[in-house]
Structures are given as C-alpha cells and as structure tokens.
Amino acid sequence: MSELSFKDKVVIITGAGGGLGKYYSLQFAKRGAKVVVNDLGGALNGAGGDSAAADVVVNEIKAAGGIAVADYNNVLDGEKIVETAVKNFGTVHIVINNAGILRDSSFKKITEKDFKLVLDVHLNGAYKVTQAAWPYFRKQGYGRIVNTSSPAGLYGNFGQTNYSAAKSGLIGFAETLAREGERYNIRANTIAPLARSRMTETILPPPILEKLGPEKVAPLVLYLSHEESDVNGEIFEVAAGFYGQIRWERSGGVLFKPDETFTAEAVAKRFSEILDFDDSKKPELLKNTHPQALNDYASLTRAA
Ligand code: NAD
C-alpha cells in the first residue's frame, strides 16, 4: 500500500498542546497536512490557560519543515477554531475532537458545575467545532471526523459519571453524523483509547504506562481520517498496540403475544429469555436504520 499522504489537507486537532493530540499533530504534519493545533493550555481540570501549549507544538512542526498554526480558543468557541483554519488555510477537511478534562468525583459528591463542565468540554465542544466545520465538509464533498471516547464511556468507571456520560455521548453523536454525512463523503468514527498522558500518569503504574505510548493510537486516527478510508460510524478500542472494533449486540429477545398481559410480573418470568444471547443479532450501524429496527420487531410479531 502506498503511504497515506495528507498533502494539502487541513486538519483541526483540538486539545493538541499535549498528550495524544500533540502526537497526532506531529504525525499529520509529517504527512503533509496543514495543522491547526488547538489548545487553550489549561490544567487537567480545565482551570486556567496558556498559549505556550499550542505554540510549542507548532514550533516543533515548523522546525521539522511542516505547516501549522496555533489556536488558543476554547472548543466551546468552535466557530473561532474553524475560522483559524479557514483564514490560514482556506478550508478544513478533518476534525479530530480530542480536547478533554477530568473532574472526577463519586456521584454522591459530584457538583453540578463539575458534571456540566466535563460534558461541555468533551461533548458540547465537539458539537461546536464539528458544526462549524460541517458546511465546509458538505460543500467540498469530503470530511473526516474522529471523536475521542474512552473505555469509561463504553463500560463506565467509578468516579466518572460526568466523563462517562460525555464519552458515551460522543459515540451517539458520531453515529448520527455518520448517517447524515454519508452522501457528502463525510465519515465520522469514534475511538476509545488508553494512552500515556497527564490523564493517566498518576493512576497507572510506570511499567504499564511505558507500553501506552501515543504512537500506538495515532495510526488508527490517521487511517480513519484519510480519504481512502470509507469506515463510517464505527467505534474502536485502541491501546498498547491493540486495535479492536466495538459493536452492538441485541439478544434474540422475547415477544409477548398480543393476548398476553403486559405486566412487570410477565417480564420477570421471562427475564432469562430476554437476556439469552444464543440467538443474538449484531445490528450494523448504517444498514440498521431506525425504521429497519422497527421492521425487525414487526417481523418478530409476524413470526409470533
Ligand atoms: P491531555 O490532558 O494531555 O490532553 C487534553 C488536552 O485538551 C490538553 O492539552 C488540554 O489543555 C486540552 N483542553 C482541555 N480543555 C480544552 C478546551 N476547552 N478547549 C481546548 N483545549 C482544551 O490528555 P490526553 O490523554 O492526551 O487526552 C486526549 C483525549 O483522549 C481526551 O479527550 C481524553 O479524554 C481522551 N482519552 C484519553 C485516555 C488516556 O488514557 N490518556 C483514555 C481515554 C480517553
């Protein structure tokens, strides 16, 4: 396979002043992309700001002969970030929604402020940047979006109701973007990575951190962003060299007949059948539209 080039492509990477985003930026630039390195340079909990975070990355790219511009806006001002891309490079082709913060707290103690702020940065920030880029994607018949979820968004994690909710939200967001963008050659996918960064360096032991370099996540992000990739609406787990796809599975289920009484007791009685995956289906996203799902239920009714 020939090298996947990003020559003349404009990519916005949010939260690119450190960790994963920094590494993505360097890789995109190395392959010829014009990179908008967005980062407001705040602390892990989102407090404060410092333009140095994005500047350092841009300087590194330029020193290596690449093309990049720094952007210090909050992702919640997504239109300004897209404006930076358009002003400097004429358009935007790829958005990597990567910016994130942590405000961990048990659910018992979490404050509304900490709950909402985490949703804002991860989910509403991704919405704002993507929505500002969308008209450019549609007009040029090309756009790639990679959202950053997390194992916490797939499976939950103690102390992270805010983060898990935001990270699951990013999955549904990409799934619907995938549908709406399909005919304009816009592709939207989600990754759930685990990597060494300031988010993990205080909670994982050094021997594990050593294996979690960002260079093991970036190749998937690059591939999903490339015009040759048609992958759309999918979810991937990626860490330490492992690459796997996540998908939905629906149990064979139970159909209560119309003459049966629909009661909680009836559900309780047949609950083990509801949970029985022996006869399961794996709904495929783009083939399994909402009306299609309704059809599935209808055919069950006919069979009953
Ligand atoms: P990181 O803290 O190094 O990177 C996040 C960056 O986002 C920071 O540079 C920060 O300044 C920036 N940022 C925060 N709020 C912003 C805002 N409002 N506007 C613009 N920039 C903002 O951590 P990372 O591990 O590289 O995280 C990258 C992404 O990967 C995050 O979305 C994170 O939730 C996700 N993730 C990371 C891991 C992991 O193991 N490191 C696991 C799952 C998901």
Boltz pocket constraint, residues with backbone or C-beta under 6 A from the ligand:
constraints:
  - pocket:
      binder: B
      contacts: [[A, 14], [A, 15], [A, 16], [A, 17], [A, 18], [A, 19], [A, 20], [A, 21], [A, 38], [A, 39], [A, 40], [A, 41], [A, 42], [A, 43], [A, 44], [A, 46], [A, 53], [A, 73], [A, 74], [A, 75], [A, 76], [A, 97], [A, 98], [A, 99], [A, 100], [A, 101], [A, 121], [A, 125], [A, 148], [A, 149], [A, 150], [A, 151], [A, 192], [A, 193], [A, 194], [A, 195], [A, 196], [A, 197], [A, 198], [A, 199], [A, 200]]
      max_distance: 6.0
